[in-house]
Amino acid sequence: CEVLPCLSLAFFTVSTSRIVTAEKLERFASIPLDEPPLAEPPAFAPTPDAGWRRFELTSRVEPLPGDGPLRVWVPLPAMHETAWQRPMGSLWQGNADLMERVRDRSGAEMVYAEWAPGIAQPRLEILSRFATRDRAIDFSQPSAAPQVLPRAERMHYLRATALLPTDGIVRDTARDIVHGAKTDEDKARAIYEWIVDNTFREPKVRGCGIGDIRTMLETGNLAGKCADLNALFVGLARAAGLPARDVYGLRVADSRFGYKSLGKSGNVSKAQHCRAEVFLERFGWVPVDPADVRKVVLEEPPGKLSMVDPKVAAVRKQLFGAWEMNWLAYNDAHDLRLPGSTGSEIPFLMYPQGELAGQRFDSLDPDAFSYTLSAREIA
């Protein structure tokens, strides 16, 4: 018997005392053995040592035509960070009368397309390529000398915005959280832990939320999604004197650490995700993501995990100082006025935007808009 070569007796006795004849043994040997068990995914520990990955994002927009001019704005990868993201260029095609790359004063980039009234089937397709690498700060290796942001940049990332005030209840809450903290790292950690302990993910919130942190604190309703919870981190950090920023982007691949809730590939039209960074003088820009800790609690199978669950504990430890870069960073812009639009400012640019005859489309409903975002990893 090839499968069991050592068995040459006509029968043998098994532990249950049942007799197995040679005929039965032959039939047993013909049954394919089970596949070996799948290897467990590695522990959640993003590291730049994993190397660079390259991705391709295709954004297809086919908005419904109607009376009046039709305009669309589609975000492009605009953050060029030598250590963790490198845009590799974008190409676009379609039947719009105008198609051009535009840049907001805050640095956000987008393709702006405009069709004259009467177009039958408006189309726009954008192909973007970019490379990413995981981030991980080694807090045991602070820089020998303090790192300093240029004054203008520091003031930019300390400023208040329409939905990120730094006075009143935001300032008072930040002071309470960081009371007794001695270093900027201590302050940032205290805010991160406070967010993880006191907020929760609310699945009924549309999209990623809007990030109205004053209302969150005044009402005591600290529920939301990433643009709410990570915005709360950024607002509290700024109110505590720490430069901080939201980074708006899109998940583009499954998590290689096996977390179902922390990745998305293929059709990523609803995979938008906002993260946050804080600037610490001994480490520079430090990645954080308390919102994803709360996402794991709610969504990671089997769901509604406890805070002491090993899956939660692992991401809680790592997401102060590390990001898995199965994710594209578009920009860190707030309060944008869309070029060519007569409408109001938008709080951030993470979704395609559009308007017909001055009326805005619902950017959170890709089917009604309509647009499709597709991502794949490339060699």
C-alpha positions as CSV (number, residue, x, y, z in Angstrom):
1,C,0.0,0.0,0.0
2,E,1.6,3.2,-1.1
3,V,-0.3,5.4,1.4
4,L,0.3,3.1,4.4
5,P,3.4,1.0,3.4
6,C,4.0,-0.4,6.8
7,L,0.7,-2.3,7.0
8,S,1.0,-5.8,5.5
9,L,-1.1,-7.8,7.9
10,A,-4.6,-9.0,6.8
11,F,-6.1,-7.0,9.6
12,F,-5.3,-5.0,12.7
13,T,-7.1,-4.0,15.8
14,V,-7.8,-0.3,16.3
15,S,-8.3,1.4,19.7
16,T,-12.1,0.9,19.5
17,S,-11.5,-2.8,19.0
18,R,-13.2,-2.7,15.6
19,I,-11.6,-5.1,13.0
20,V,-10.4,-3.6,9.8
21,T,-10.0,-6.2,7.0
22,A,-7.4,-5.9,4.2
23,E,-10.2,-5.2,1.8
24,K,-11.5,-2.3,3.9
25,L,-7.9,-1.1,4.3
26,E,-7.4,-1.0,0.5
27,R,-10.6,1.1,0.1
28,F,-9.4,3.4,2.9
29,A,-6.0,3.8,1.2
30,S,-7.7,5.0,-2.0
31,I,-9.4,7.9,-0.3
32,P,-7.4,11.1,-0.8
33,L,-5.9,12.4,2.3
34,D,-7.1,15.8,3.6
35,E,-5.3,18.9,2.5
36,P,-2.9,20.1,5.2
37,P,-4.4,22.8,7.3
38,L,-3.9,26.4,6.1
39,A,-1.1,28.2,7.8
40,E,-2.2,30.8,10.4
41,P,-1.8,34.4,9.2
42,P,1.1,36.2,10.9
43,A,0.4,38.3,14.0
44,F,-0.7,41.8,13.3
45,A,2.6,43.6,13.1
46,P,3.0,45.9,10.0
47,T,6.7,46.6,9.2
48,P,8.4,48.4,6.4
49,D,10.7,45.3,6.1
50,A,7.9,43.6,4.2
51,G,8.9,45.9,1.3
52,W,7.1,47.9,-1.3
53,R,3.8,46.8,-3.1
54,R,2.4,48.3,-6.3
55,F,-1.3,48.8,-7.0
56,E,-3.5,50.0,-9.8
57,L,-6.8,51.8,-9.1
58,T,-9.4,52.2,-11.8
59,S,-12.1,54.9,-11.3
60,R,-15.0,54.7,-13.7
61,V,-17.7,57.4,-13.6
62,E,-20.9,57.3,-15.7
63,P,-23.1,59.9,-14.1
64,L,-26.7,60.2,-15.1
65,P,-27.2,63.0,-17.7
66,G,-29.9,65.7,-17.4
67,D,-30.6,69.4,-18.1
68,G,-27.8,71.7,-17.3
69,P,-24.0,71.4,-17.1
70,L,-22.6,68.2,-15.5
71,R,-19.4,68.3,-13.4
72,V,-17.4,65.6,-11.7
73,W,-14.4,65.6,-9.4
74,V,-12.5,62.4,-8.7
75,P,-9.7,62.3,-6.1
76,L,-6.2,61.3,-7.2
77,P,-3.3,59.9,-5.1
78,A,-1.6,63.2,-4.0
79,M,0.4,62.3,-0.9
80,H,4.1,61.6,-1.9
81,E,5.8,60.3,1.2
82,T,9.2,58.8,0.5
83,A,9.0,56.2,3.2
84,W,5.5,54.8,2.7
85,Q,3.7,56.0,-0.5
86,R,4.8,57.0,-4.0
87,P,2.3,58.0,-6.6
88,M,3.3,56.6,-10.0
89,G,1.1,58.6,-12.3
90,S,-2.5,58.8,-13.5
91,L,-4.1,58.6,-17.0
92,W,-7.7,59.4,-17.9
93,Q,-10.0,59.3,-20.9
94,G,-13.7,59.9,-21.5
95,N,-16.1,62.1,-23.6
96,A,-16.2,65.2,-21.4
97,D,-15.7,68.6,-23.0
98,L,-13.1,69.4,-20.3
99,M,-10.9,66.9,-18.5
100,E,-8.0,68.2,-16.4
101,R,-5.9,67.6,-13.3
102,V,-6.5,70.3,-10.7
103,R,-4.9,70.9,-7.3
104,D,-6.6,72.5,-4.3
105,R,-4.7,75.1,-2.3
106,S,-4.3,72.5,0.5
107,G,-2.6,70.0,-1.9
108,A,-5.5,67.7,-2.8
109,E,-5.4,66.6,-6.4
110,M,-8.4,65.5,-8.5
111,V,-9.5,65.1,-12.1
112,Y,-12.1,67.7,-13.0
113,A,-14.5,66.8,-15.9
114,E,-17.3,68.9,-17.3
115,W,-19.9,68.0,-19.9
116,A,-22.2,70.4,-21.7
117,P,-25.9,70.0,-21.4
118,G,-27.4,67.3,-23.6
119,I,-24.6,64.7,-23.4
120,A,-26.3,61.2,-23.8
121,Q,-23.9,58.9,-22.0
122,P,-21.2,60.8,-20.0
123,R,-18.1,58.7,-19.3
124,L,-14.8,59.2,-17.5
125,E,-12.2,56.6,-16.6
126,I,-9.1,57.2,-14.6
127,L,-6.2,54.7,-14.1
128,S,-3.8,55.5,-11.2
129,R,-0.8,53.5,-10.1
130,F,1.0,53.9,-6.8
131,A,3.4,52.0,-4.5
132,T,3.0,51.6,-0.7
133,R,5.0,50.2,2.2
134,D,3.9,49.4,5.7
135,R,4.7,51.9,8.4
136,A,6.0,51.1,11.9
137,I,7.6,53.5,14.4
138,D,10.2,52.1,16.8
139,F,9.6,54.1,19.9
140,S,12.7,52.7,21.5
141,Q,14.8,54.6,19.0
142,P,13.9,58.3,19.3
143,S,15.9,60.7,17.2
144,A,19.0,62.2,18.9
145,A,17.8,65.8,18.2
146,P,14.2,67.1,18.1
147,Q,12.6,67.1,14.7
148,V,11.0,70.4,13.8
149,L,8.1,71.2,11.4
150,P,8.5,74.5,9.5
151,R,6.5,77.2,11.2
152,A,3.9,77.5,8.4
153,E,3.4,73.7,8.3
154,R,3.1,73.5,12.1
155,M,0.5,76.2,12.2
156,H,-1.4,74.5,9.4
157,Y,-1.7,71.3,11.3
158,L,-2.6,73.1,14.6
159,R,-5.4,75.2,13.0
160,A,-9.1,74.8,13.7
161,T,-11.4,73.9,10.7
162,A,-15.1,74.0,10.3
163,L,-15.6,70.6,11.8
164,L,-12.4,70.5,13.9
165,P,-12.7,73.3,16.4
166,T,-9.9,73.5,19.0
167,D,-11.7,75.7,21.6
168,G,-14.5,75.2,24.1
169,I,-15.4,71.7,24.9
170,V,-12.8,70.3,22.6
171,R,-10.0,72.2,24.4
172,D,-11.4,71.3,27.8
173,T,-11.7,67.6,27.0
174,A,-8.1,67.5,25.6
175,R,-6.8,69.2,28.8
176,D,-8.5,66.6,30.9
177,I,-7.2,63.7,28.9
178,V,-3.5,64.8,28.8
179,H,-3.4,66.1,32.4
180,G,-0.2,64.8,33.9
181,A,1.3,63.7,30.6
182,K,5.0,64.8,30.5
183,T,5.9,64.5,26.8
184,D,4.2,64.9,23.5
185,E,4.3,61.1,23.1
186,D,2.6,60.7,26.4
187,K,-0.1,63.2,25.4
188,A,-0.7,61.5,22.0
189,R,-0.9,58.0,23.6
190,A,-3.3,59.3,26.2
191,I,-5.6,60.7,23.5
192,Y,-5.4,57.5,21.5
193,E,-6.3,55.3,24.5
194,W,-9.1,57.6,25.4
195,I,-10.6,57.4,21.9
196,V,-10.3,53.6,22.0
197,D,-11.9,53.3,25.4
198,N,-14.7,55.8,25.0
199,T,-16.0,55.7,21.4
200,F,-17.6,52.9,19.4
201,R,-18.3,52.2,15.8
202,E,-21.8,52.9,14.7
203,P,-22.7,50.8,11.5
204,K,-25.8,53.0,10.8
205,V,-23.7,56.0,10.1
206,R,-23.5,56.6,6.3
207,G,-20.2,56.4,4.6
208,C,-17.3,57.2,6.9
209,G,-19.1,59.9,8.9
210,I,-18.6,63.6,8.7
211,G,-16.3,64.3,11.7
212,D,-18.4,66.9,13.6
213,I,-16.4,66.5,16.8
214,R,-17.9,69.4,18.8
215,T,-21.4,67.9,18.4
216,M,-20.0,64.5,19.4
217,L,-18.6,65.9,22.6
218,E,-21.5,68.2,23.4
219,T,-24.1,65.4,23.0
220,G,-21.9,62.7,24.6
221,N,-22.7,60.5,21.5
222,L,-19.2,59.3,20.7
223,A,-20.4,56.8,18.1
224,G,-19.4,57.0,14.5
225,K,-17.0,55.7,11.8
226,C,-13.4,56.5,10.8
227,A,-14.0,60.1,9.7
228,D,-15.6,60.7,13.1
229,L,-13.4,58.8,15.5
230,N,-10.1,59.6,13.9
231,A,-11.2,63.3,13.4
232,L,-11.8,63.3,17.2
233,F,-8.2,62.2,17.7
234,V,-6.9,64.9,15.4
235,G,-9.1,67.7,17.0
236,L,-8.1,66.7,20.5
237,A,-4.4,66.5,19.6
238,R,-4.5,69.9,18.0
239,A,-6.3,71.3,21.0
240,A,-3.5,69.8,23.2
241,G,-0.8,71.6,21.1
242,L,0.2,68.6,19.0
243,P,0.2,69.0,15.2
244,A,-2.0,66.4,13.7
245,R,-3.8,65.6,10.5
246,D,-6.5,63.3,9.0
247,V,-5.4,61.4,6.0
248,Y,-8.3,60.4,3.6
249,G,-8.0,57.4,1.4
250,L,-9.1,54.0,0.2
251,R,-8.5,50.3,1.2
252,V,-7.1,48.5,-1.9
253,A,-6.2,45.0,-0.8
254,D,-7.1,42.4,1.8
255,S,-5.1,42.4,5.1
256,R,-2.2,40.0,4.9
257,F,-2.7,39.5,8.7
258,G,-6.0,37.8,8.2
259,Y,-8.3,40.5,9.5
260,K,-11.5,40.5,7.4
261,S,-12.5,43.9,8.7
262,L,-9.2,45.7,7.8
263,G,-9.0,45.1,4.1
264,K,-10.8,45.1,0.7
265,S,-9.9,44.1,-2.8
266,G,-11.5,44.1,-6.2
267,N,-14.5,46.4,-6.1
268,V,-13.5,49.0,-3.5
269,S,-16.3,51.5,-4.3
270,K,-17.3,51.5,-0.6
271,A,-13.9,50.9,0.9
272,Q,-13.0,54.5,1.8
273,H,-11.1,54.9,5.0
274,C,-9.7,57.9,7.0
275,R,-6.6,57.5,9.1
276,A,-4.7,60.0,11.3
277,E,-1.2,61.2,12.1
278,V,0.4,63.2,14.9
279,F,3.7,64.9,14.8
280,L,6.1,64.0,17.7
281,E,9.4,65.8,18.1
282,R,11.5,62.7,18.5
283,F,9.7,60.6,15.8
284,G,8.2,62.9,13.2
285,W,4.9,62.0,11.7
286,V,3.5,59.0,13.6
287,P,0.6,57.0,12.1
288,V,-2.4,56.1,14.4
289,D,-5.8,54.6,13.8
290,P,-8.0,54.2,16.9
291,A,-11.1,54.0,14.6
292,D,-9.8,50.7,13.2
293,V,-9.5,49.3,16.7
294,R,-13.2,49.9,17.2
295,K,-13.9,48.5,13.7
296,V,-12.2,45.2,14.7
297,V,-14.3,45.1,17.9
298,L,-17.6,45.4,16.0
299,E,-16.9,43.6,12.7
300,E,-14.1,41.1,13.0
301,P,-15.6,37.6,13.0
302,P,-17.5,36.4,14.9
303,G,-18.3,40.0,15.7
304,K,-18.8,42.1,18.8
305,L,-15.4,41.1,20.3
306,S,-14.4,42.1,23.8
307,M,-11.6,44.6,24.3
308,V,-9.5,41.8,25.8
309,D,-9.9,39.6,22.8
310,P,-6.4,38.8,21.4
311,K,-7.4,40.1,17.9
312,V,-8.4,43.5,19.5
313,A,-5.4,43.6,21.8
314,A,-3.0,43.1,18.9
315,V,-4.4,45.9,16.8
316,R,-4.8,48.2,19.7
317,K,-1.1,47.8,20.5
318,Q,0.1,48.3,16.9
319,L,-2.2,51.1,15.6
320,F,-0.5,53.7,17.7
321,G,2.6,53.9,15.5
322,A,1.9,51.5,12.6
323,W,-0.2,51.2,9.5
324,E,-0.6,48.2,7.2
325,M,-0.4,49.9,3.8
326,N,-3.1,47.9,1.9
327,W,-4.5,51.4,1.6
328,L,-4.1,54.4,-0.6
329,A,-3.7,57.9,0.9
330,Y,-5.4,60.5,-1.3
331,N,-4.8,63.7,0.7
332,D,-5.1,65.4,4.1
333,A,-7.3,68.3,3.0
334,H,-10.1,69.9,4.9
335,D,-12.8,72.4,3.9
336,L,-12.3,72.1,0.1
337,R,-14.0,74.3,-2.5
338,L,-14.4,72.2,-5.6
339,P,-13.0,74.0,-8.7
340,G,-15.7,75.2,-11.0
341,S,-18.5,74.5,-8.5
342,T,-20.9,77.2,-7.2
343,G,-21.8,74.9,-4.3
344,S,-20.6,75.0,-0.7
345,E,-17.3,73.6,0.6
346,I,-17.0,69.9,1.3
347,P,-15.3,68.8,4.6
348,F,-12.9,66.4,2.9
349,L,-12.3,64.7,-0.5
350,M,-12.4,61.0,-0.2
351,Y,-15.3,60.1,-2.5
352,P,-15.9,61.1,-6.2
353,Q,-18.0,64.3,-6.2
354,G,-20.5,65.4,-8.9
355,E,-23.2,67.9,-9.6
356,L,-25.9,68.5,-12.3
357,A,-27.1,72.0,-12.9
358,G,-25.6,73.0,-9.5
359,Q,-27.2,70.2,-7.6
360,R,-24.8,67.9,-5.8
361,F,-24.9,64.1,-6.3
362,D,-25.0,61.8,-3.3
363,S,-21.3,60.8,-3.2
364,L,-22.0,58.0,-0.7
365,D,-24.2,56.1,-3.2
366,P,-21.9,54.8,-6.0
367,D,-24.8,53.0,-7.7
368,A,-27.0,56.1,-8.0
369,F,-24.1,58.5,-8.8
370,S,-22.8,56.2,-10.6
371,Y,-19.2,55.3,-10.2
372,T,-17.1,52.1,-9.7
373,L,-13.7,51.9,-8.0
374,S,-11.6,48.8,-8.7
375,A,-8.2,48.0,-7.2
376,R,-5.6,45.3,-7.9
377,E,-2.0,44.6,-6.9
378,I,0.4,44.5,-9.8
379,A,3.8,42.9,-10.2
